[in-house]
């Protein structure tokens, strides 16, 4: 009888311990999303559901702007954020985050570069600031293939500000150029390649062939390193996961998987940022 009672007590203790272990096995990650990016959480929903089964729970935290997101990283209020190369590079320069993975597109691409567009008949890009003199230039803010590239060439910000036009996306920038709102557009090469056939009046007059990582997941330096390593392992393992769940994620997100990404992959992006005058004190506005 005593042995039976002892066995029952031991069984209860082990059951409780296992329950605690399972509860602790779920790693919660607070993902920053921008206030004006209303579809961000929806876009990552397939990945969120997949990772939940792997022991990770996403909580999306809205940031008013990138300055607010930087404060959240610094204070430990968020753990990670998916971002373009320009923003990721700035967070890295501020010592707030490090990259871990980036998506591999269905077309095999994981990086992009800037292309310079103009109306057909426009002289080729010369590679220096004088090319933009007297021209209206359209691009997206804080993009390595937009505003950051422009200011890496045109260093005198006070003179150039009256000649620029900001657009919400690369596609809209191309459209604005076609409609005559600007003389030059600086956009992502992949966006131009996709839409070039729709703009027979436009042509590529130049480009920056050096590549920038696309859609990188950056993590706060305050986030537990063991959790980060586990997350990176799950994400990079997604492309070799043959399960129906993994296939559904890849199909819904339109990717082949994720690639390991480090600071070395941002060499050109950081060079562009520095040439544009960005340093640790930069407040996300030129």
N, C-alpha and C positions, 0 to 999 in steps of 0.2 A: 504493500500500500504506500509506504513512504517513498519507495523507488518510483512508483507511478506519479505521486504528487511532485516529486523532484523533477521528473521528466516533463510534466506539464508546465511547471514554472520555467524550466529551461527553454521549452518550446515557445512560450509567450515572450520571453526575453529576446530570443533569436528573431522572432517574428517582428517585434517592435523595432529591433535593431535594423533588420532588413528594410522595414518601412521607412525608417529615417534615412537609410542609405539611398533608397529610391528617390525620396524627396530631394535629397541633396544632389542627386545625379542630374537634375534639371538645372542647367546653367542659364540664368536670365541675362539677356543682352539688351541694353537700351540703345535703339538705333535712332539717330537724329535724322529728321527729314525737314525740308524747308516749308515754311508756312504757305508759300505760293505754289508749291508742287503738290497739288491736291491728289494726284493719282499715284504718288510714290508708294504708299503703303499697299495699295492694290497691286501695283506692278510686282512687288516682292512677295505677295501672298503665297504663290506656289512654293517658293523657297522657304518661306516661314513655316508652312505646313510640313514640308519635308524635314526640316531641321528639328521640328518639335518631336518627331518620332525618333530623332537621333539624340534627344536630350537637351535641346536648346529652345528656349522660349524668347521670342522677339517681343519687345515692347517699343512701339514707335513714339518718339518724343518730338514734338513740333518746336522748331527753332524759328524765331521771327526773321532772322537773317543770318548771314555767315558770321558776323561779329558775335551774335548771340550763341551760335553753335560753337564758336571758338571758346567762349566763356564756359559753356557746358563741358567741353572737353577738359579745359583747365581745372574746373572745379570737381570733376569726376561725376557730373550729373548724367552723362551719356557715355556709352562704351565704343560706339562705332558709327560710321556713316559711309554710304556709297556716294562717290563723287567723281566729277571729271578731273582731268589731270591738273588743271590750274589750281583749283581749290585744294586738292590733295597736296600739291606741292607747297602751297602757302601754309597749310597746317603742319607740314613736315618742317618747313623753315622756322616756324614758331616753336618747334619742339613739342608739339601737342599730340602728334600721332605718327603712326608708321603704317605703310601699306602691307597687306598680307596676300590678297588675291585680286585678280581682275577677270572678267568674263571673256571666254573665247567664243567669238561669233560663229554662226553657222557657215560663214564664208571663210573661216579660218583666221580672221583678223582679231587682234586684241589691242591694237594701237591705232593712232590716226595722226595726220599732219595737216598743216594749214595749206589751203590753196587760195590764190588770189585771182579773182574773176573780174571781168569788165565786158563792155559791149564789144562785139566783133569789130576789128580794125584798130583797137587800142594798142599802143606800143607795148612790148613786153616789159615786165617788171625788171627794174635795174638792180634791185637788192639794197638800195639805200633810201634814206628819208626823203630825198629830193623828189622821188617818184610820186609821193603822195601830196606834194605841194600844190595847192589850188584845187585839189580833188576832194569830193565828198566821199567818205569811206563808211561803209556799214558793216557791222559785226555784232556778235553777242558779247555781253559783259563777262569779264574774268575767264575768258576761254583761251586756252593755249593756241587754238586755231581761230582767234578773234582778237579781242582787246589786248590780251597779253602779248601776242605776236606783234601787233601794231606798235605798241609802246616799246617793244624790244628793239624796234627799228627807229621809230620817231621818238627821240628822247626828250624833246622840248614839249612837255605836256601843255604848258600855258598857250603855246601857239596852236597846237593841234586840236584842242578841245572843240573849237568852233566848226571843225571840219568832219566831225564824226556823228554817226547816227546809230543808236543802239536798238537792237531787235531782240525779241524773246527767244528766237531759235535760229539755227543756221538756215533752215528752209525758208523762213520768213525774210531773212536777210537777202537770200538769192532772189526772192520775188520782188523785194523792194528795189534791187538793182535793175531787174528787168523792166520795172515800171518807171524807171528814170529818177527815183528818189535819191540815188547815189551814183557815183562814177566808178567806184571800186567796192567789191565785197570780199571779206576774208572769212572763209568758212572751213568746216571739216571736209577733207577729201572724200570720205565715204558718202556724205550727204550730197555733194556735187555729183559724184559718180552715179548715184541713184536717180537724181533728178535732171541731169544734164540734157537728156533727150526732150524734156519739156521746155527747154529754153534755147531754141536755135539761134537766138539773137545774142547769146552770151558765149564767152570763151575763157579758158584758163590762160592767164597771162604770166603766171609765175606760181611757185610753190616753195614750201620749206620741207625738204625731204626727210628731215630728222623726225623720229616718231615720239609720240606721247601716249602713255598707258590710258586706256579708256575704261570708265565705269569702275574704278578701283574701290575696294573696301578698305578703308583706313580705320585703324583701331586706336583708341586712347592709350597713352603710355601708362595710365592708371589702371587699366583693365588687367585682371589676373592673367599672367603669362601662360599658365597651364590651360586656362579656358581658351585663350587665343590660339594656342597650338592645336587644341582639339578641334576648334572651329575650322581652322585652316585645313586640317587633315580631312575633315568631312567634305569641305567644299572642293578641294582638289581631287578627292576621290569620287566625286559625283559623275565625272565623265566616264569612269570605268565601272560604275554601278549599273548592273544589267537589270535591276528590279523595275517593275512597272511604275513604282513611285518615282524613281529617278528619271525614267523616260518621260513621265508626265511633266516633271519640272523643266527638263531641258526643252521639251516641245513647247510648253506654254510660255517660257521665257525667251525662246528663240536663240538658244545658245548650245554649244557643244559641251561646256563645262567651265571650270575655273582654273586659272594658271597661277602658280606661286609668283608673287610680285614683291620686289624689295626696292630699297632706295636707289639701287643701281639702275633700275628701269626708268627712273625719273631724272636721269642725268641731263638730258636735253631740256626737259620741262624746267628744272631748277635753273639752268643756264638762261633760258628765256625770261624767267621771273627776275633774275638778278639784273639782266640787261634792261628790263623794263623799270627797274628802280625799286623792286620789292625787297623788303628786308623783314626782320623779326617784328618790327613795330607797325607793319602795313595793316591798315584797317579795312581792307577789302574795297577800297575806292581810290582810283587814280586822281 
